[in-house]
């Protein structure tokens, strides 16, 4: 000991008997459980996909598919939102939502290789009234409430590119005066899930028979299969 230092008295630790030690451990475990609760397992999956005429946060959306899947009953729910969205009302928003020539060309080429008439697909988005657009957006919010029982059932929202698809929907909802119906932390990227599970989504999980890729409905159904493969193996 050097000059100027004061010797501290020894700390006397009480001796606990076995029952007291177990009780202390149980109290600590209960405190940890309260601070780190078990994660809530989702009861329902909401799969969302869009088709659009541009990339970025404000594209013109031509299709939205939102499907519900009951993870407890292992079946698709009847409530769904599968619609073509009108182009012109989105062009009249201020500022107008975006169309990219490169996206148009890519979609036209792809549909041609599949024998699909691209013009006939766009005709399904030919409604002109703003109320047509607003009504579809309100229906999307309402159907989400039906699928999740207004948020009372634990849910996850799955998407292949949420930073694009989900953001595009959220900006559109905001522009027609609606709030997004899902919690921000409920959205997950199915491709990230597959990667963590060591699954190649293209080679190992082909598109289910009878569905068309690069359609909102076909891709939303595909995402459900991918999600189930990632979480169940």
Backbone torsions as a table, in degrees:
resi	resn	phi	psi	omega
1	UNK	NA	134.7	179.7
2	UNK	-89.2	163.9	179.2
3	UNK	-61.4	142.6	177.1
4	UNK	91.7	-10.8	179.0
5	UNK	-90.1	145.7	178.2
6	UNK	-109.1	130.9	179.4
7	UNK	-73.6	126.2	179.8
8	UNK	-84.5	142.0	177.3
9	UNK	-65.6	149.7	178.5
10	UNK	-66.2	148.2	178.2
11	UNK	-87.5	122.7	-179.8
12	UNK	-95.8	114.8	179.7
13	UNK	-93.0	130.3	179.6
14	UNK	-68.1	143.3	177.1
15	UNK	-85.1	121.6	-179.4
16	UNK	-98.2	141.9	174.1
17	UNK	-80.5	173.2	-173.0
18	UNK	-61.8	-40.0	-179.1
19	UNK	-64.3	-39.6	179.2
20	UNK	-67.9	-37.2	178.4
21	UNK	-64.3	-45.2	179.3
22	UNK	-61.9	-42.3	179.7
23	UNK	-63.0	-40.6	178.5
24	UNK	-64.9	-40.8	178.4
25	UNK	-64.3	-38.9	178.8
26	UNK	-66.0	-39.4	177.4
27	UNK	-63.7	-41.3	179.3
28	UNK	-65.0	-41.7	179.3
29	UNK	-63.7	-40.3	179.0
30	UNK	-65.0	-39.8	178.3
31	UNK	-64.5	-41.9	178.2
32	UNK	-64.7	-38.6	179.4
33	UNK	-63.8	-38.6	179.1
34	UNK	-68.3	-35.9	-178.0
35	UNK	-81.9	-34.8	179.5
36	UNK	-121.7	73.7	-176.6
37	UNK	-66.4	155.4	175.9
38	UNK	-61.0	139.6	179.4
39	UNK	-62.9	141.6	178.4
40	UNK	-77.1	124.1	179.5
41	UNK	-79.7	132.8	-179.5
42	UNK	-66.5	142.1	175.9
43	UNK	-97.4	-22.1	-177.5
44	UNK	-140.5	144.2	177.9
45	UNK	-109.5	136.7	175.2
46	UNK	-116.1	112.4	-177.9
47	UNK	-102.0	127.3	-174.7
48	UNK	-128.3	137.4	174.2
49	UNK	-147.2	149.8	177.4
50	UNK	-128.7	161.0	164.7
51	UNK	-120.4	143.0	-173.5
52	UNK	-145.5	172.3	180.0
53	UNK	-106.9	15.0	178.1
54	UNK	-165.2	171.1	169.8
55	UNK	-105.3	173.9	179.7
56	UNK	100.4	179.0	-173.2
57	UNK	-76.7	-16.6	-176.2
58	UNK	-130.7	57.3	177.3
59	UNK	-80.8	159.8	166.5
60	UNK	-72.9	123.3	-178.8
61	UNK	-94.5	129.6	178.8
62	UNK	-105.1	-23.5	178.4
63	UNK	-145.0	142.3	168.5
64	UNK	-134.4	131.1	171.5
65	UNK	-121.5	129.6	175.7
66	UNK	-131.6	115.0	-176.5
67	UNK	-117.8	145.0	176.1
68	UNK	-107.0	141.0	178.5
69	UNK	-131.9	122.7	179.6
70	UNK	-80.8	111.2	-177.0
71	UNK	-75.0	-21.0	178.3
72	UNK	-82.5	-38.8	178.7
73	UNK	-92.1	-10.4	178.1
74	UNK	59.3	53.6	-179.8
75	UNK	-156.9	154.8	174.4
76	UNK	-66.9	144.1	175.3
77	UNK	-88.3	154.0	179.2
78	UNK	-69.9	-34.2	-178.7
79	UNK	-68.3	126.1	179.3
80	UNK	-156.5	158.4	176.8
81	UNK	-127.4	105.1	-180.0
82	UNK	-132.0	103.6	-172.6
83	UNK	-145.8	151.6	166.5
84	UNK	-86.8	136.7	-177.7
85	UNK	-103.3	138.6	-177.1
86	UNK	-70.4	140.6	-176.6
87	UNK	-80.9	-49.2	-171.3
88	UNK	-58.2	-44.8	178.7
89	UNK	-59.7	-31.4	177.6
90	UNK	-72.7	-28.6	176.0
91	UNK	-72.1	-24.4	-177.4
92	UNK	-88.5	-5.5	173.9
93	UNK	-65.9	153.9	-179.0
94	UNK	-117.0	113.8	-6.1
95	UNK	-73.2	160.4	-179.0
96	UNK	-64.4	145.4	172.9
97	UNK	-71.1	161.4	-162.0
98	UNK	-95.7	146.8	168.2
99	UNK	-122.8	129.6	177.1
100	UNK	-110.9	129.2	-179.1
101	UNK	-58.5	-41.5	-179.0
102	UNK	-60.0	-39.0	178.3
103	UNK	-66.9	-41.6	177.9
104	UNK	-60.2	-46.0	-178.9
105	UNK	-63.4	-43.8	-179.2
106	UNK	-62.4	-42.5	179.4
107	UNK	-67.3	-40.1	179.7
108	UNK	-63.0	-42.6	179.9
109	UNK	-65.7	-43.2	-177.3
110	UNK	-65.4	-46.1	-179.8
111	UNK	-62.6	-33.7	178.7
112	UNK	-63.5	-40.9	-179.7
113	UNK	-66.7	-22.7	-180.0
114	UNK	-97.8	4.8	-179.3
115	UNK	71.6	23.7	-180.0
116	UNK	-100.8	135.5	179.1
117	UNK	-81.2	107.1	-176.9
118	UNK	-63.0	-38.6	-179.7
119	UNK	-62.0	-41.1	-180.0
120	UNK	-66.7	-31.7	175.9
121	UNK	-65.6	-43.3	179.8
122	UNK	-67.5	-29.8	179.0
123	UNK	-61.7	-25.3	177.7
124	UNK	-71.3	-10.2	178.1
125	UNK	-111.5	30.2	-171.1
126	UNK	-95.8	2.4	176.8
127	UNK	-59.8	147.0	-171.6
128	UNK	-114.4	-17.0	-174.9
129	UNK	-82.6	139.4	178.6
130	UNK	-60.9	-34.6	-179.6
131	UNK	-63.2	-29.1	175.8
132	UNK	-60.5	-41.8	178.8
133	UNK	-69.3	-48.3	-177.7
134	UNK	-62.2	-38.8	-179.8
135	UNK	-63.9	-40.8	177.4
136	UNK	-63.4	-41.6	179.6
137	UNK	-64.0	-41.0	177.7
138	UNK	-64.1	-38.2	178.8
139	UNK	-64.4	-39.4	178.3
140	UNK	-58.7	-46.7	180.0
141	UNK	-63.2	-41.8	-179.1
142	UNK	-65.6	-42.4	-179.4
143	UNK	-66.6	-37.3	175.6
144	UNK	-58.2	-41.3	177.7
145	UNK	-63.2	-37.5	178.0
146	UNK	-66.1	-44.2	-177.8
147	UNK	-62.7	-41.8	-175.3
148	UNK	-98.3	5.1	-175.1
149	UNK	52.8	51.5	179.8
150	UNK	55.6	38.4	175.2
151	UNK	82.1	2.7	-179.1
152	UNK	-80.1	-21.0	174.2
153	UNK	-94.3	131.1	177.3
154	UNK	-58.7	134.1	-174.5
155	UNK	-139.8	160.5	168.0
156	UNK	-129.3	142.1	175.3
157	UNK	-102.1	122.7	-176.8
158	UNK	-114.1	140.7	-177.6
159	UNK	-154.8	150.9	180.0
160	UNK	-77.3	-30.1	179.9
161	UNK	-141.5	69.8	-174.5
162	UNK	-60.0	-29.2	179.1
163	UNK	-66.0	-14.4	175.0
164	UNK	-109.5	-62.6	-173.5
165	UNK	-60.3	-51.0	-176.4
166	UNK	-66.9	-42.1	179.0
167	UNK	-62.8	-40.8	179.6
168	UNK	-61.7	-41.3	178.2
169	UNK	-67.4	-42.5	-178.2
170	UNK	-62.8	-40.1	178.5
171	UNK	-67.1	-37.1	178.6
172	UNK	-66.6	-44.0	178.1
173	UNK	-58.9	-44.0	-179.7
174	UNK	-61.5	-36.7	-176.7
175	UNK	-74.6	-16.0	173.7
176	UNK	-106.6	12.8	172.6
177	UNK	85.6	25.1	-179.1
178	UNK	-119.6	150.8	174.9
179	UNK	-93.0	151.0	175.6
180	UNK	-63.6	139.8	-175.4
181	UNK	-85.7	-12.8	-175.6
182	UNK	-101.5	154.9	173.9
183	UNK	-74.9	143.1	-175.0
184	UNK	-61.4	-31.8	-176.2
185	UNK	-90.6	10.3	178.1
186	UNK	-95.6	-8.1	-174.0
187	UNK	-89.0	129.9	179.9
188	UNK	-129.0	153.3	179.3
189	UNK	-96.0	114.8	-175.7
190	UNK	-65.5	-29.5	-179.8
191	UNK	-70.5	-34.1	174.4
192	UNK	-65.7	-40.3	177.4
193	UNK	-60.2	-44.7	-179.6
194	UNK	-63.9	-41.4	-180.0
195	UNK	-61.0	-44.2	179.9
196	UNK	-65.7	-29.2	179.1
197	UNK	-86.0	-0.7	179.6
198	UNK	72.9	31.0	-177.0
199	UNK	-113.0	130.0	173.2
200	UNK	-87.0	112.5	-172.3
201	UNK	-66.9	-23.2	-178.4
202	UNK	-86.1	-43.0	-174.2
203	UNK	-88.3	-35.7	-175.0
204	UNK	-89.9	-32.6	-176.5
205	UNK	-119.7	84.9	178.2
206	UNK	-68.2	160.3	177.0
207	UNK	-60.2	133.1	178.3
208	UNK	-55.2	145.0	-177.2
209	UNK	-57.7	141.3	176.6
210	UNK	88.4	-3.6	-179.7
211	UNK	-106.5	150.0	-179.3
212	UNK	-102.6	124.1	178.0
213	UNK	-67.9	158.1	179.3
214	UNK	60.9	27.3	161.9
215	UNK	-116.0	149.2	-175.3
216	UNK	-60.5	-42.6	-178.5
217	UNK	-67.5	-46.3	-179.6
218	UNK	-59.4	-44.3	-178.6
219	UNK	-71.1	-34.9	178.0
220	UNK	-65.0	-39.2	176.0
221	UNK	-65.6	-41.4	-179.5
222	UNK	-61.4	-40.2	-179.3
223	UNK	-62.9	-33.1	177.0
224	UNK	-63.8	-44.6	177.8
225	UNK	-61.4	-39.9	-180.0
226	UNK	-66.5	-43.9	179.1
227	UNK	-59.4	-47.8	-178.3
228	UNK	-62.6	-38.9	178.3
229	UNK	-64.5	-38.0	-177.7
230	UNK	-70.4	-38.7	-174.8
231	UNK	-90.7	-23.1	-176.5
232	UNK	-109.6	-17.4	179.7
233	UNK	79.0	NA	NA
